[in-house]
């Protein structure tokens, strides 16, 4: 990267610093935006912020076209934002159910009347079905009263019978996914955990909610199509540590948010939905069908590696941070015996950074010289032992062949929780890497 390119990169960072940043690293604002609002995926960030980064990149580098890549696509924020701007984009996501949601949302350019008529006929047929409450996992019985479950079952039966893999069917499927939580009287934690013992005052009638949702979707599709932009996003259900479908030397700009090393189980985020559709029946199914494909950011995913933690740290790709991460993992190993859960945080940290090191190697392969990368990240302090996520990820990026990195803090984290286990200050922000 030459001096002019470095100056332009710094200008992009400075301009995005001036944007509103209080909610830009969360999915919250997206619930007001067409298409994005079809499914609330908590592990996300602002689509408007994404568009501002892409627009700045186009302007400051005087380019008419670029290729944007998101290696942790989630529910498609970066790809949809790119489509909204008429920009080429590519994305991969390893979570099979979330991938299916993203694939459905990317069908936004489908003929609106064809979709609406398809979904409307499906609903009318469902109203004539005798829905069943049999054969569901226990979680579903804890979340829905019989009358609601019968209506939802009637819709899903008709969906399964008419599965022709068409865009209209995919959109009709995601419409049902979109209403599942609204139709349950149980609570949902902010990170999408289901709380069967916590009830809410109102729940939606499934048939009414489905009709309302297809109306919203038809409106959003018309709105998006009125911009006269063609969908350019390419999406693959793949692992960011490998991403074989992404060509080498093809990417100008990476915008993404990898899983945080904070022991949140991303596999569990859609357990309600996957249980309803019969894709999982319990925790064992989640591990087999989801967890094994994800970056290891949760202690529940790494138990089988606990006896090999310090061998994992000796992997060549972790050499740039070996001394620092070894010290942290040793302290975590010593500290865990003082806690009831004895969680294997030391193993989680070792496997997490091994996985992210592999991601950086793949990003260096797919990124052009002079490319820019932005990771939305948060740091971590399991058992009160600080993990400098931004520094270690930056160092791993440099080792993979990138040129330089800087960190832009957007907000403090872990300051409002009443059940805080430690007083270590944490932050969230953007790791900017120059290629």
Secondary structure, DSSP 8 states (H G I E B T S, - for coil): --HHHHHHHHHHHHHHHTS--SSTTSSGGGGGSTTGGGS--SS---HHHHHHHHHHHHHHTT-S--EEEESS-TTTHHHHHHHHHT-EEEEE---HHHHHHHHHHTTTTS-HHHHHHHHHHHHHHHHTS-----S--HHHHHH--HHHHHHHHHHHHHHHHT----HHHHHHHHHHHHHTTTT-SEEE-TTS-EEEEEE-S----HHHHHHHHHHHHHHHHHHHHTT-----EEEE---TTT-TTS-TT-EEEEEE----SS---GGGGGHHHHHHTTS-SSHHHHHHHTGGGS---SGGG-GGGGGGHHHHTTSGGGGGGHHHHHHHHHHHHHHHTTSTT---HHHHHHHHHHHHHHHHHHHHHHEEEEEEEEEEEE-B-GGG--B-HHHHHHHHHHHHT--EEEEEEEEEESSS-TT-S----EEEEEEEEE-
